[in-house]
Amino acid sequence: MTDRILIIEDDPEIAQSIADEVQALGCSATIASTLPEGITLSVQDFRVIVLDRMLPGGDGVEAIAKMRSLGAQGMILVLSALGRAANRVEGLEKGADDYLPKPFEPEELRARLRALLRRATMQGQDNDLLVFGQLEIRMKARTVHVNRVHVAVSPKEFELITYFAQNAGQVVTRMQLLENVWKLHFDPGTNVVDVHVGRLRRKLEDAGSQAIQTARGEGYVFAPLPAP
């Protein structure tokens, strides 16, 4: 079955250029020109949602939580003329899976889309449930449970714990987290990683899991007890 990609973009020329790149990847493209239309369509079976920020009907980034609450499962790539580091951090903090500033090169757009399609495929495979002792991560539902009790995590915290789980037992550096969770290939000079890791660790510890350990001077290690 051909992968479907939703494009939420009000500029017809830009929307068509994105659709051309989508089709070049062998995927089918659906275009929505307003935010309300895009939100309505987002709950369909789209592997990736390409989302502009400044749209008729509001800010696309602010609508990510609404899409997720309605059941949208697609990976979200934000394309925006607001391309400063602070804008990118904001978009990723609010649930975007990737953020690409405009103007962009077609080759980079295709590379970002391919990466998101790979991630969507990984999440859709049989490894939906990751189990580490009493800690369970459900990839499709994007939920975390400890001792069968739900642990409420933000979209960014879920990405963090997923990346930790995929690298369980290994030291994960702050730069690795910036690159793989925040999609930033430079150090923004803030403590954004430590703040989010600390918040996630406290939630897990409050639920009874000592899953995240600090590797002093190096980063972090995800080392929960294995499944019995």
HELIX and SHEET records of a PDB file:
HELIX    1   1 PRO A   12  ALA A   24  1                                  13    
HELIX    2   2 LEU A   35  LEU A   41  1                                   7    
HELIX    3   3 VAL A   61  ALA A   63  5                                   3    
HELIX    4   4 ILE A   64  LEU A   70  1                                   7    
HELIX    5   5 ALA A   85  GLU A   93  1                                   9    
HELIX    6   6 PRO A  106  GLY A  124  1                                  19    
HELIX    7   7 PRO A  155  GLN A  166  1                                  12    
HELIX    8   8 ARG A  174  ASN A  180  1                                   7    
HELIX    9   9 VAL A  192  ALA A  207  1                                  16    
SHEET    1   A 5 SER A  28  ALA A  32  0                                        
SHEET    2   A 5 ARG A   4  ILE A   8  1                                        
SHEET    3   A 5 VAL A  48  ASP A  52  1                                        
SHEET    4   A 5 MET A  75  SER A  80  1                                        
SHEET    5   A 5 ASP A  98  PRO A 101  1                                        
SHEET    1   B 2 MET A  54  LEU A  55  0                                        
SHEET    2   B 2 GLY A  58  ASP A  59 -1                                        
SHEET    1   C 4 LEU A 129  PHE A 132  0                                        
SHEET    2   C 4 LEU A 135  ARG A 138 -1                                        
SHEET    3   C 4 THR A 143  VAL A 146 -1                                        
SHEET    4   C 4 VAL A 149  VAL A 151 -1                                        
SHEET    1   D 3 VAL A 171  VAL A 172  0                                        
SHEET    2   D 3 GLY A 219  PHE A 222 -1                                        
SHEET    3   D 3 ILE A 212  ALA A 215 -1                                        
END                                                                             
